Amino acid sequence: MFLDDINKLKRIYEEVSEENRTLYRLQDEYKEIEEIECYITRIKNVEVNLDDLFNLKYIDFIMGKISNYNMEKLKRIMKIYLQLY
């Protein structure tokens, strides 16, 4: 009886732990999306071919430089943005 209860608690704990990890992962992704959304709102009305910008190693904006890593994040968000609008 006692061992059954312990095993049930272990299973519940494992399920909750997995959901908790998923929640933290989604929160991290959401933070990245918010960060990149800032970039998107600043360049959405720029009359420049964005494909040309995506091929650059760095882009120098008034707001600063975007590294290649952040550009990859920006590409992912732009795909989502273009699907929504």
Kinemage of the C-alpha trace (Angstrom):
@kinemage 1
@onewidth
@group {chain A} dominant
@subgroup {mainchain}
@vectorlist {calphas} color= white
{ca met a 1} P 0.000 0.000 0.000
{ca phe a 2} L 2.664 2.453 1.040
{ca leu a 3} L 4.881 1.513 -1.929
{ca asp a 4} L 1.933 1.992 -4.275
{ca asp a 5} L 1.416 5.486 -2.929
{ca ile a 6} L 5.101 6.280 -3.346
{ca asn a 7} L 5.041 5.046 -6.941
{ca lys a 8} L 1.944 7.109 -7.698
{ca leu a 9} L 3.615 10.162 -6.242
{ca lys a 10} L 6.726 9.510 -8.339
{ca arg a 11} L 4.651 9.313 -11.516
{ca ile a 12} L 2.809 12.504 -10.647
{ca tyr a 13} L 6.095 14.235 -9.895
{ca glu a 14} L 7.583 13.145 -13.230
{ca glu a 15} L 4.543 14.417 -15.126
{ca val a 16} L 4.574 17.749 -13.313
{ca ser a 17} L 8.340 18.089 -13.780
{ca glu a 18} L 8.007 17.572 -17.536
{ca glu a 19} L 5.227 20.152 -17.749
{ca asn a 20} L 7.318 22.555 -15.702
{ca arg a 21} L 10.297 22.155 -18.051
{ca thr a 22} L 7.994 22.766 -20.999
{ca leu a 23} L 6.624 25.881 -19.329
{ca tyr a 24} L 10.116 27.296 -18.746
{ca arg a 25} L 11.132 26.523 -22.328
{ca leu a 26} L 8.041 28.296 -23.654
{ca gln a 27} L 8.678 31.280 -21.398
{ca asp a 28} L 12.222 31.540 -22.766
{ca glu a 29} L 10.925 31.369 -26.340
{ca tyr a 30} L 8.348 34.042 -25.550
{ca lys a 31} L 11.073 36.344 -24.206
{ca glu a 32} L 13.050 35.855 -27.431
{ca ile a 33} L 9.956 36.659 -29.474
{ca glu a 34} L 9.339 39.836 -27.497
{ca glu a 35} L 12.955 40.886 -27.980
{ca ile a 36} L 12.815 40.345 -31.715
{ca glu a 37} L 9.403 41.966 -31.983
{ca cys a 38} L 11.151 45.169 -30.957
{ca tyr a 39} L 13.387 44.848 -34.030
{ca ile a 40} L 10.460 44.053 -36.291
{ca thr a 41} L 8.404 47.041 -35.249
{ca arg a 42} L 11.346 49.286 -36.051
{ca ile a 43} L 11.950 47.920 -39.540
{ca lys a 44} L 8.460 46.946 -40.696
{ca asn a 45} L 7.943 50.208 -42.607
{ca val a 46} L 11.443 50.347 -44.117
{ca glu a 47} L 11.368 50.180 -47.893
{ca val a 48} L 14.301 47.770 -48.238
{ca asn a 49} L 14.323 44.207 -49.490
{ca leu a 50} L 14.672 42.217 -46.260
{ca asp a 51} L 16.230 39.273 -48.094
{ca asp a 52} L 19.216 41.494 -48.878
{ca leu a 53} L 19.516 42.394 -45.207
{ca phe a 54} L 19.375 38.769 -44.073
{ca asn a 55} L 22.472 37.948 -46.130
{ca leu a 56} L 24.654 40.463 -44.289
{ca lys a 57} L 26.876 39.477 -41.372
{ca tyr a 58} L 26.010 42.642 -39.436
{ca ile a 59} L 23.458 45.366 -39.955
{ca asp a 60} L 24.089 48.825 -38.600
{ca phe a 61} L 20.849 50.473 -37.541
{ca ile a 62} L 20.365 53.631 -35.598
{ca met a 63} L 19.296 51.362 -32.742
{ca gly a 64} L 22.625 49.514 -32.902
{ca lys a 65} L 24.126 46.426 -34.518
{ca ile a 66} L 22.423 43.089 -34.855
{ca ser a 67} L 24.738 40.091 -34.738
{ca asn a 68} L 24.343 37.148 -37.070
{ca tyr a 69} L 22.858 35.147 -34.168
{ca asn a 70} L 20.180 37.751 -33.560
{ca met a 71} L 19.584 37.991 -37.296
{ca glu a 72} L 18.715 34.282 -37.321
{ca lys a 73} L 16.211 34.936 -34.547
{ca leu a 74} L 14.880 37.872 -36.533
{ca lys a 75} L 14.418 35.653 -39.595
{ca arg a 76} L 12.365 33.160 -37.584
{ca ile a 77} L 10.184 35.907 -36.180
{ca met a 78} L 9.799 37.581 -39.578
{ca lys a 79} L 8.439 34.326 -40.974
{ca ile a 80} L 5.862 34.234 -38.199
{ca tyr a 81} L 5.115 37.937 -38.646
{ca leu a 82} L 4.607 37.563 -42.388
{ca gln a 83} L 2.239 34.648 -41.812
{ca leu a 84} L 0.169 36.728 -39.387
{ca tyr a 85} L -0.017 39.869 -41.526
